């Protein structure tokens, strides 16, 4: 299909009649069946988060991040006080609660706030993060080469996204995977999220 053009014959994007800038997300909690998301409060959460991160004895989770590891709980709390928009401890990674947390944030972005795009950005060498994004339904967009220098090393940023037109299929897959009936008595999944995502998108 040929692109739309303006009166000068220049290609332009599709019109968005009635679109207005969307509001910032509210700071109200998101409550699911497996987790509760609330705004980060360093005074309230720092000690528990530091303890949860301590489960990463080799400091693997800090390799691709621009901050950490932290030598003490006090150092972590001081840092967290200025970064109250971040945190994903080892205790939450690779759990159904982590998937539900992302689902709740996507639902708020697309359905409550009317956002058109939901992004994931990570170090292009961070295979676990890329794998998690693709599992959750994000589509790979590309790499910003030599985006930043972190910890004395080059970092290329990988970008992935879900856009509003893709949300219905992603939502169906996530809700199907999170459904209690998808887990057996010991908590093992009956169908994988990847399988449900392909099915929802009509992919082989």
C-alpha positions as CSV (number, residue, x, y, z in Angstrom):
1,X,0.0,0.0,0.0
2,X,1.4,3.4,-1.0
3,X,2.0,5.8,1.9
4,X,-0.4,8.8,2.5
5,X,0.9,12.1,1.1
6,X,0.2,15.7,1.9
7,X,-0.6,18.4,-0.6
8,X,3.1,18.7,-1.5
9,X,3.4,15.0,-2.4
10,X,5.4,14.2,0.8
11,X,4.7,10.9,2.6
12,X,3.1,11.4,5.9
13,X,1.7,9.2,8.7
14,X,-1.9,8.1,9.2
15,X,-4.2,10.7,10.8
16,X,-5.3,10.2,14.4
17,X,-8.6,12.2,14.6
18,X,-9.5,13.2,18.1
19,X,-6.3,12.1,19.7
20,X,-5.1,14.0,22.7
21,X,-2.0,13.6,24.9
22,X,-2.6,10.9,27.5
23,X,-2.2,11.4,31.2
24,X,0.7,10.2,33.3
25,X,0.0,6.9,35.2
26,X,-1.7,7.5,38.6
27,X,0.2,6.4,41.7
28,X,-2.7,4.1,42.8
29,X,-1.9,0.4,43.5
30,X,-2.6,-2.3,40.9
31,X,-3.9,-5.4,42.6
32,X,-4.0,-8.8,40.9
33,X,-4.5,-12.4,42.0
34,X,-0.8,-13.0,42.5
35,X,0.7,-9.6,43.3
36,X,0.1,-6.0,44.3
37,X,2.0,-3.2,42.6
38,X,2.4,0.1,44.5
39,X,4.6,3.1,44.1
40,X,8.1,2.5,45.4
41,X,8.8,4.2,48.8
42,X,12.5,3.9,49.8
43,X,11.7,4.4,53.5
44,X,9.1,1.7,53.4
45,X,10.6,-0.8,51.0
46,X,14.4,-0.5,50.9
47,X,15.2,-3.1,53.6
48,X,13.0,-5.8,52.1
49,X,14.2,-5.1,48.6
50,X,17.8,-5.1,49.6
51,X,17.3,-8.5,51.3
52,X,15.5,-9.8,48.2
53,X,18.4,-8.7,46.0
54,X,20.8,-10.4,48.4
55,X,19.6,-13.7,47.0
56,X,21.7,-12.9,43.9
57,X,25.0,-13.9,45.6
58,X,27.0,-13.6,42.4
59,X,25.6,-10.1,41.5
60,X,24.5,-11.4,38.1
61,X,21.4,-9.1,38.0
62,X,23.6,-6.0,38.2
63,X,25.8,-6.8,35.2
64,X,23.6,-5.0,32.6
65,X,22.3,-2.3,34.8
66,X,23.8,1.2,35.1
67,X,23.8,1.0,38.9
68,X,24.7,-1.5,41.7
69,X,25.7,-3.8,43.3
70,X,25.5,-2.1,46.7
71,X,27.9,-2.9,49.6
72,X,25.3,-2.3,52.3
73,X,21.6,-1.9,53.0
74,X,22.3,1.8,53.9
75,X,24.0,2.4,50.6
76,X,21.1,0.7,48.7
77,X,18.5,2.8,50.6
78,X,20.3,6.0,49.8
79,X,20.4,5.1,46.1
80,X,16.8,3.9,46.1
81,X,15.6,7.2,47.6
82,X,16.6,8.9,44.4
83,X,15.4,6.1,42.1
84,X,11.9,5.4,43.3
85,X,10.7,4.2,39.9
86,X,12.9,1.1,39.6
87,X,13.1,-2.5,41.1
88,X,12.8,-6.2,40.1
89,X,14.5,-8.5,42.6
90,X,15.6,-12.1,42.0
91,X,12.7,-13.3,44.1
92,X,10.2,-12.0,41.6
93,X,12.0,-13.0,38.4
94,X,10.7,-16.0,36.4
95,X,7.5,-16.2,38.5
96,X,3.8,-16.1,37.6
97,X,3.6,-13.0,39.8
98,X,6.2,-11.2,37.6
99,X,4.1,-12.0,34.6
100,X,1.0,-10.8,36.3
101,X,2.8,-7.6,37.3
102,X,3.6,-6.8,33.7
103,X,0.1,-7.7,32.6
104,X,-1.4,-5.3,35.2
105,X,0.9,-2.4,34.0
106,X,0.1,-3.1,30.3
107,X,-3.6,-3.1,31.1
108,X,-3.4,0.2,32.9
109,X,-1.4,1.7,30.0
110,X,-3.6,0.6,27.2
111,X,-7.1,0.3,28.8
112,X,-7.2,2.9,31.6
113,X,-4.9,5.5,30.1
114,X,-5.3,5.0,26.4
115,X,-1.6,4.7,25.6
116,X,-0.6,3.7,22.0
117,X,2.7,2.1,22.9
118,X,4.4,0.2,25.7
119,X,8.2,-0.2,25.5
120,X,10.9,-2.5,26.8
121,X,14.5,-1.3,26.6
122,X,17.6,-3.3,27.7
123,X,21.2,-4.0,27.1
124,X,21.4,-5.8,23.7
125,X,23.6,-8.4,25.3
126,X,21.2,-9.1,28.1
127,X,19.7,-12.4,26.7
128,X,17.5,-13.1,29.8
129,X,15.8,-9.7,29.5
130,X,15.3,-10.0,25.7
131,X,13.9,-13.5,26.3
132,X,11.5,-12.2,28.9
133,X,10.3,-9.4,26.7
134,X,9.6,-11.7,23.7
135,X,7.8,-14.2,26.0
136,X,5.5,-11.3,27.2
137,X,4.5,-10.4,23.6
138,X,6.9,-7.6,22.9
139,X,8.1,-7.3,19.3
140,X,11.8,-6.5,18.6
141,X,12.4,-3.2,16.9
142,X,16.1,-2.8,16.7
143,X,19.3,-1.6,18.4
144,X,20.5,1.9,19.3
145,X,24.2,1.3,18.7
146,X,26.7,2.8,21.2
147,X,23.7,4.3,23.1
148,X,25.6,4.9,26.4
149,X,28.7,4.1,28.4
150,X,27.9,2.2,31.6
151,X,30.4,1.0,34.1
152,X,33.2,1.8,31.7
153,X,31.7,-0.4,28.9
154,X,29.8,0.3,25.7
155,X,26.1,-0.5,25.8
156,X,24.0,-0.9,22.8
157,X,20.3,-0.6,23.7
158,X,17.8,-3.1,22.3
159,X,14.2,-1.7,21.9
160,X,11.0,-3.8,21.9
161,X,7.4,-2.7,22.1
162,X,3.7,-3.6,22.1
163,X,1.4,-1.2,20.4
164,X,-2.3,-0.7,21.1
165,X,-3.5,-2.7,18.0
166,X,-1.5,-5.7,19.3
167,X,-2.8,-5.5,22.9
168,X,-6.0,-7.6,22.4
169,X,-4.1,-10.6,21.3
170,X,-1.4,-10.1,24.0
171,X,-4.0,-9.7,26.6
172,X,-5.8,-12.9,25.6
173,X,-2.5,-14.8,25.8
174,X,-1.5,-13.4,29.2
175,X,-4.9,-13.9,30.7
176,X,-5.0,-17.5,29.4
177,X,-1.6,-18.2,30.9
178,X,-2.4,-16.6,34.2
179,X,-5.7,-18.4,34.6
180,X,-5.7,-20.7,37.6
181,X,-6.8,-23.6,35.4
182,X,-3.5,-23.3,33.4
183,X,-1.6,-24.6,36.5
184,X,-1.6,-28.0,38.0
185,X,-1.7,-28.9,41.7
186,X,2.1,-28.2,42.1
187,X,2.0,-24.9,40.2
188,X,3.4,-26.2,36.9
189,X,2.0,-24.6,33.7
190,X,-0.2,-26.7,31.5
191,X,0.4,-24.5,28.4
192,X,3.3,-22.1,27.8
193,X,2.8,-18.4,27.3
194,X,4.7,-18.7,24.0
195,X,2.2,-21.2,22.8
196,X,-0.8,-19.1,23.9
197,X,0.8,-16.0,22.3
198,X,1.2,-17.6,19.0
199,X,-2.3,-18.9,19.1
200,X,-3.7,-15.5,20.0
201,X,-1.8,-13.9,17.2
202,X,-2.8,-16.5,14.7
203,X,0.8,-17.5,14.1
204,X,2.0,-21.1,13.4
